[in-house]
Amino acid sequence: MQAVILAAGEGTRMRPLTDATPKPMLPVADRPLAAHTADAAVEAGVDELILVVGYEQDLVREFFGAEYRGVPVSYAVQDEQLGTAHAVRMARDHLEGDFVVLNGDDLYDTGGLAALFETSPSIGAYPVDDPRPFGVFETNGDAVTSIVEKPDDPPSNLVNVGAYHFPAEAREWLDVEMSERGEYEITDVLARVIDEYEVETVDIDRWLGVGRPWELLEANEWKLGELDRRIDGDVRGDAELRGTVVVEEGATIEPGVVVEGPVLVRSGASVGPNAYVRGATMLGADTHVGHGVEVKNSVVRAGSNVPHVTYCGDSVLGQDVNLGAGTQVANLRHDEESVQFTVKGDRVDTGRRKFGVVAGDGAKTAINTSLSPGVKLSSGATTTPGESVVRDR
């Protein structure tokens, strides 16, 4: 069976991390976000992957190539992002028979997807405590009777996770009308399938939609926790590695360093001397964490530097970021409220008491900079020596 993976979007809610990187290619543990979706599909028995690409598509093509884990890969181009049904429509010429559609920016447990592939037609469902922000299923037993978007009075606690097994006939039902928000919606295709077939729900045991920077942290917390300890790099002197730690070949851990897993240190990265790395932390390729630095529960993308006597907690640093000596990231509100963050111009509750800084590619802080919780540094942003940054830059 074929699986269509939607990976064309810009990821505007993830800015500035997606200024030059499509959201599905942001790092989650040891591979891009979309690769975890593809892995789940491969393990569920997919015969062909069809990736719908658009924004910065060369990065997607370069990673997946013509074959991924022994499975052929085809590409469909969505030049203009006009919704999920429009994205699948771009792949229509590739489709033969039943097909599965998956979001390339969501994480799914493998077992649930295996059941989705085996059940036709079907849709992935996940129970949540508060379904009001989601598309919610109305059901009769295991059958879906309708889907209601963001209801005030939800008919169930089962939400749509963007995982669909469509019958072959649905290939001809992709030309839906544009919705009120100006997009062609895959849920309108689903509504037609529900009218024509009995559509079963398939339980997804674990799912995470990754649309905003703190959800990228959560995704890394999940996937770093699944890694097996492996030390292939150079660990020197009295450096101490505790728990699930992966040090890839070509990475260096200097003397005096303490690393408490789950932590992934990628090839070319260097840590120390006398640094402390802990929590669910991913240090990307060719990063540097220097003397007297503490990095906790953070994603540090390739080429970035946290070199001297700095604290960086619960943060996401883009590529080629440099935190100047003495930079301190505040990640905790002392009023016990959760940290807010700006998404598309609006302040949004992250739901996290601890959340630090999000820095776009090439951002640089000067010596002794202080960064308040939830601050966003745009790509290329700079600070001045001794500055206290309390507003987005």
BELJOZI-V792954 format. One record per pair of residues at least 24 apart in sequence whose C-alpha atoms are under 8 Angstrom apart, sorted by the first residue. I is the first residue (numbers start at 1). J is the second residue. D is the distance in whole Angstrom. If there is no record, write none. Layout:
i->I j->J d->D
i->I j->J d->D
//
This chain:
i->1 j->45 d->8
i->1 j->46 d->5
i->1 j->47 d->5
i->1 j->48 d->7
i->1 j->97 d->8
i->1 j->98 d->7
i->1 j->99 d->6
i->1 j->100 d->8
i->1 j->117 d->8
i->2 j->46 d->6
i->2 j->47 d->6
i->2 j->48 d->5
i->2 j->49 d->6
i->2 j->50 d->7
i->2 j->95 d->7
i->2 j->96 d->8
i->2 j->98 d->7
i->2 j->99 d->5
i->2 j->100 d->6
i->3 j->41 d->7
i->3 j->46 d->7
i->3 j->47 d->8
i->3 j->48 d->6
i->3 j->49 d->5
i->3 j->50 d->6
i->3 j->99 d->6
i->3 j->100 d->5
i->3 j->101 d->6
i->3 j->102 d->7
i->4 j->49 d->6
i->4 j->50 d->5
i->4 j->51 d->6
i->4 j->52 d->7
i->4 j->88 d->7
i->4 j->91 d->8
i->4 j->99 d->7
i->4 j->100 d->6
i->4 j->101 d->5
i->4 j->102 d->6
i->5 j->37 d->8
i->5 j->38 d->8
i->5 j->49 d->7
i->5 j->50 d->6
i->5 j->51 d->5
i->5 j->52 d->6
i->5 j->101 d->6
i->5 j->102 d->5
i->5 j->103 d->6
i->5 j->104 d->5
i->6 j->51 d->6
i->6 j->52 d->5
i->6 j->53 d->7
i->6 j->84 d->8
i->6 j->87 d->7
i->6 j->88 d->8
i->6 j->101 d->8
i->6 j->102 d->6
i->6 j->103 d->5
i->6 j->104 d->5
i->6 j->105 d->8
i->7 j->34 d->7
i->7 j->51 d->6
i->7 j->52 d->5
i->7 j->53 d->5
i->7 j->54 d->7
i->7 j->103 d->7
i->7 j->104 d->5
i->7 j->105 d->7
i->8 j->52 d->6
i->8 j->53 d->4
i->8 j->54 d->4
i->8 j->55 d->6
i->8 j->57 d->7
i->8 j->77 d->8
i->8 j->78 d->6
i->8 j->81 d->7
i->8 j->87 d->8
i->9 j->53 d->8
i->9 j->54 d->7
i->9 j->55 d->6
i->9 j->81 d->6
i->10 j->55 d->6
i->11 j->211 d->7
i->12 j->344 d->7
i->13 j->211 d->6
i->13 j->212 d->6
i->13 j->343 d->6
i->13 j->344 d->6
i->14 j->211 d->6
i->14 j->212 d->5
i->14 j->213 d->6
i->14 j->343 d->8
i->15 j->343 d->8
i->15 j->360 d->8
i->16 j->358 d->8
i->16 j->359 d->7
i->16 j->360 d->5
i->16 j->361 d->8
i->16 j->377 d->8
i->16 j->378 d->6
i->16 j->379 d->6
i->17 j->213 d->8
i->17 j->318 d->6
i->17 j->358 d->8
i->17 j->359 d->7
i->17 j->360 d->5
i->17 j->361 d->7
i->19 j->360 d->8
i->19 j->361 d->8
i->19 j->379 d->7
i->20 j->56 d->7
i->21 j->56 d->7
i->21 j->59 d->8
i->22 j->55 d->6
i->22 j->56 d->6
i->22 j->57 d->8
i->22 j->59 d->8
i->23 j->105 d->7
i->24 j->104 d->6
i->24 j->105 d->5
i->25 j->59 d->7
i->25 j->60 d->7
i->27 j->301 d->8
i->28 j->216 d->7
i->28 j->219 d->6
i->28 j->220 d->5
i->28 j->223 d->7
i->28 j->224 d->8
i->29 j->220 d->6
i->29 j->223 d->6
i->29 j->224 d->5
i->29 j->264 d->7
i->29 j->282 d->6
i->30 j->264 d->8
i->30 j->266 d->8
i->33 j->104 d->7
i->33 j->105 d->6
i->33 j->106 d->8
i->33 j->107 d->8
i->34 j->104 d->5
i->34 j->105 d->6
i->34 j->106 d->8
i->36 j->107 d->7
i->37 j->102 d->8
i->37 j->103 d->8
i->37 j->104 d->6
i->37 j->105 d->8
i->37 j->106 d->7
i->37 j->107 d->6
i->37 j->108 d->7
i->38 j->104 d->8
i->40 j->108 d->7
i->40 j->109 d->7
i->40 j->110 d->5
i->40 j->113 d->7
i->41 j->110 d->8
i->41 j->113 d->7
i->41 j->114 d->8
i->42 j->69 d->8
i->42 j->71 d->7
i->43 j->110 d->7
i->43 j->114 d->8
i->44 j->110 d->7
i->44 j->111 d->8
i->44 j->113 d->6
i->44 j->114 d->4
i->44 j->115 d->8
i->44 j->117 d->7
i->45 j->114 d->7
i->45 j->117 d->8
i->46 j->71 d->8
i->46 j->117 d->8
i->47 j->71 d->6
i->47 j->72 d->7
i->48 j->72 d->5
i->48 j->73 d->6
i->48 j->74 d->8
i->49 j->73 d->5
i->49 j->74 d->6
i->50 j->74 d->5
i->50 j->75 d->5
i->50 j->76 d->7
i->50 j->91 d->7
i->50 j->94 d->8
i->51 j->75 d->5
i->51 j->76 d->6
i->52 j->76 d->5
i->52 j->77 d->6
i->52 j->78 d->7
i->52 j->87 d->7
i->52 j->88 d->7
i->52 j->90 d->7
i->52 j->91 d->7
i->53 j->77 d->5
i->53 j->78 d->6
i->54 j->78 d->5
i->54 j->79 d->5
i->54 j->80 d->7
i->54 j->81 d->8
i->55 j->79 d->8
i->82 j->182 d->7
i->82 j->183 d->5
i->82 j->184 d->6
i->83 j->183 d->5
i->83 j->184 d->5
i->83 j->185 d->6
i->83 j->186 d->8
i->84 j->183 d->8
i->84 j->184 d->6
i->84 j->185 d->5
i->84 j->186 d->5
i->85 j->174 d->6
i->85 j->175 d->8
i->85 j->176 d->7
i->85 j->184 d->5
i->85 j->185 d->5
i->85 j->186 d->4
i->85 j->187 d->8
i->85 j->189 d->7
i->86 j->174 d->7
i->86 j->175 d->8
i->86 j->183 d->8
i->86 j->184 d->6
i->86 j->185 d->7
i->86 j->186 d->8
i->88 j->174 d->7
i->89 j->171 d->8
i->89 j->174 d->6
i->89 j->175 d->7
i->92 j->171 d->6
i->95 j->171 d->7
i->96 j->168 d->7
i->97 j->167 d->7
i->97 j->168 d->4
i->97 j->169 d->8
i->98 j->165 d->7
i->98 j->166 d->6
i->98 j->167 d->5
i->98 j->168 d->4
i->98 j->169 d->8
i->99 j->165 d->6
i->99 j->166 d->5
i->99 j->167 d->7
i->99 j->168 d->7
i->100 j->163 d->7
i->100 j->164 d->5
i->100 j->165 d->4
i->100 j->166 d->6
i->101 j->162 d->7
i->101 j->163 d->6
i->101 j->164 d->5
i->101 j->165 d->7
i->101 j->166 d->8
i->102 j->162 d->6
i->102 j->163 d->5
i->102 j->164 d->7
i->103 j->162 d->6
i->103 j->163 d->7
i->105 j->209 d->7
i->105 j->210 d->6
i->105 j->211 d->7
i->106 j->161 d->8
i->106 j->207 d->7
i->106 j->208 d->6
i->106 j->209 d->5
i->106 j->210 d->6
i->107 j->206 d->8
i->107 j->207 d->5
i->107 j->208 d->5
i->107 j->209 d->7
i->107 j->210 d->8
i->107 j->219 d->8
i->108 j->204 d->7
i->108 j->206 d->6
i->108 j->207 d->5
i->108 j->208 d->7
i->109 j->204 d->7
i->109 j->205 d->6
i->109 j->206 d->5
i->109 j->207 d->6
i->111 j->204 d->8
i->111 j->205 d->8
i->112 j->202 d->7
i->112 j->203 d->6
i->112 j->204 d->5
i->112 j->205 d->6
i->113 j->204 d->7
i->115 j->202 d->7
i->116 j->163 d->8
i->116 j->164 d->7
i->116 j->165 d->6
i->116 j->202 d->6
i->117 j->165 d->7
i->119 j->165 d->7
i->119 j->200 d->8
i->120 j->165 d->6
i->120 j->166 d->7
i->120 j->167 d->7
i->120 j->199 d->7
i->120 j->200 d->8
i->121 j->164 d->8
i->121 j->165 d->5
i->121 j->166 d->5
i->121 j->167 d->6
i->121 j->197 d->7
i->121 j->198 d->7
i->121 j->199 d->5
i->121 j->200 d->7
i->122 j->164 d->6
i->122 j->165 d->5
i->122 j->166 d->7
i->122 j->199 d->5
i->122 j->200 d->5
i->122 j->201 d->6
i->122 j->202 d->7
i->123 j->160 d->8
i->123 j->162 d->8
i->123 j->163 d->6
i->123 j->164 d->5
i->123 j->165 d->6
i->123 j->199 d->7
i->123 j->200 d->6
i->123 j->201 d->5
i->123 j->202 d->6
i->124 j->160 d->7
i->124 j->161 d->6
i->124 j->162 d->7
i->124 j->163 d->5
i->124 j->164 d->6
i->124 j->201 d->6
i->124 j->202 d->5
i->124 j->203 d->6
i->124 j->204 d->6
i->125 j->158 d->6
i->125 j->159 d->6
i->125 j->160 d->6
i->125 j->161 d->6
i->125 j->201 d->6
i->125 j->202 d->6
i->125 j->203 d->5
i->125 j->204 d->6
i->126 j->157 d->8
i->126 j->158 d->5
i->126 j->159 d->5
i->126 j->160 d->7
i->126 j->161 d->7
i->126 j->203 d->6
i->126 j->204 d->5
i->126 j->205 d->7
i->126 j->206 d->8
i->126 j->207 d->7
i->127 j->157 d->5
i->127 j->158 d->4
i->127 j->159 d->6
i->128 j->157 d->6
i->128 j->158 d->7
i->128 j->159 d->7
i->129 j->157 d->7
i->130 j->157 d->7
i->131 j->156 d->8
i->131 j->157 d->6
i->131 j->158 d->7
i->131 j->159 d->6
i->134 j->159 d->6
i->134 j->160 d->7
i->135 j->159 d->6
i->135 j->160 d->5
i->136 j->160 d->6
i->142 j->200 d->5
i->142 j->201 d->6
i->143 j->198 d->6
i->143 j->199 d->5
i->143 j->200 d->5
i->143 j->201 d->6
i->144 j->194 d->7
i->144 j->198 d->7
i->144 j->199 d->6
i->144 j->200 d->6
i->144 j->201 d->7
i->145 j->194 d->7
i->145 j->199 d->8
i->146 j->191 d->7
i->146 j->194 d->7
i->147 j->187 d->8
i->147 j->191 d->8
i->161 j->207 d->7
i->161 j->209 d->8
i->166 j->193 d->8
i->212 j->343 d->8
i->213 j->316 d->7
i->213 j->358 d->7
i->214 j->350 d->7
i->214 j->355 d->7
i->217 j->297 d->8
i->217 j->298 d->7
i->217 j->299 d->7
i->217 j->314 d->8
i->217 j->315 d->8
i->217 j->316 d->7
i->220 j->280 d->7
i->220 j->281 d->8
i->220 j->282 d->8
i->220 j->299 d->8
i->221 j->280 d->5
i->221 j->281 d->8
i->221 j->297 d->8
i->224 j->262 d->6
i->224 j->263 d->7
i->224 j->264 d->7
i->224 j->280 d->6
i->224 j->281 d->8
i->224 j->282 d->8
i->225 j->262 d->6
i->225 j->280 d->7
i->227 j->262 d->8
i->233 j->267 d->8
i->312 j->356 d->8
i->313 j->355 d->7
i->313 j->356 d->6
i->314 j->354 d->6
i->314 j->355 d->5
i->314 j->356 d->5
i->314 j->357 d->8
i->315 j->355 d->6
i->315 j->356 d->5
i->315 j->357 d->5
i->315 j->358 d->6
i->316 j->356 d->8
i->316 j->357 d->6
i->316 j->358 d->5
i->316 j->359 d->6
i->317 j->357 d->8
i->317 j->358 d->6
i->317 j->359 d->5
i->317 j->360 d->7
i->317 j->361 d->8
i->318 j->358 d->8
i->318 j->359 d->6
i->318 j->360 d->5
i->318 j->361 d->5
i->318 j->362 d->7
i->319 j->360 d->7
i->319 j->361 d->5
i->319 j->362 d->6
i->320 j->361 d->6
i->320 j->362 d->5
i->320 j->363 d->7
i->321 j->359 d->7
i->321 j->360 d->7
i->321 j->361 d->6
i->321 j->362 d->5
i->321 j->363 d->5
i->321 j->364 d->6
i->322 j->362 d->7
i->322 j->363 d->7
i->322 j->364 d->5
i->322 j->365 d->6
i->323 j->364 d->6
i->323 j->365 d->5
i->323 j->366 d->7
i->324 j->364 d->7
i->324 j->365 d->5
i->324 j->366 d->5
i->324 j->367 d->5
i->324 j->368 d->7
i->324 j->369 d->7
i->325 j->366 d->7
i->325 j->367 d->5
i->325 j->368 d->6
i->326 j->367 d->6
i->326 j->368 d->4
i->326 j->369 d->7
i->327 j->365 d->7
i->327 j->366 d->7
i->327 j->367 d->6
i->327 j->368 d->5
i->327 j->369 d->5
i->327 j->370 d->6
i->327 j->371 d->8
i->328 j->368 d->7
i->328 j->369 d->6
i->328 j->370 d->5
i->328 j->371 d->6
i->329 j->356 d->6
i->329 j->357 d->7
i->329 j->370 d->6
i->329 j->371 d->5
i->329 j->372 d->7
i->329 j->373 d->7
i->330 j->356 d->6
i->330 j->370 d->7
i->330 j->371 d->6
i->330 j->372 d->5
i->330 j->373 d->5
i->331 j->355 d->5
i->331 j->356 d->4
i->331 j->357 d->8
i->331 j->372 d->7
i->331 j->373 d->5
i->331 j->374 d->7
i->332 j->356 d->8
i->332 j->373 d->6
i->333 j->373 d->7
i->339 j->373 d->7
i->339 j->374 d->6
i->340 j->374 d->6
i->341 j->374 d->5
i->341 j->375 d->7
i->341 j->376 d->8
i->342 j->374 d->8
i->342 j->376 d->8
//
